[in-house]
Amino acid sequence: MVIEEIRPSSAKLIVNRASYKTKNRAVMSIIDRLENINIYVKG
């Protein structure tokens, strides 16, 4: 619930290459969940 919007904000999901390769399922799961709640994911 937003009480008062002071300023818009954004966030980025940053994954290093080693983690992306070794933890691909976990990373993709997070991305899928973010996409499902209508957060724009730039690829």
SVG drawing of the C-alpha trace seen along z (x, -y; Angstrom):
<svg xmlns="http://www.w3.org/2000/svg" viewBox="-2 -13 34 38">
<polyline fill="none" stroke="black" stroke-width="0.4" points="0.0,0.0 1.4,-3.4 0.8,-6.1 2.7,-8.9 4.9,-8.7 8.0,-10.8 9.9,-9.7 9.7,-6.8 12.4,-4.2 13.7,-1.3 15.8,1.8 18.1,4.0 18.8,7.7 22.5,8.2 24.0,11.7 27.6,12.5 28.5,15.0 29.8,17.7 26.6,17.6 24.4,17.5 26.1,20.7 26.2,22.6 22.8,21.4 20.9,21.0 17.7,22.6 17.5,20.4 18.3,17.3 15.7,18.1 13.1,18.9 13.6,15.4 13.3,13.8 10.1,15.8 8.6,14.7 9.5,11.0 7.9,11.2 4.8,12.7 4.2,9.7 4.5,7.3 8.0,6.0 9.7,5.1 12.8,7.3 15.2,5.9 17.3,8.6"/>
</svg>
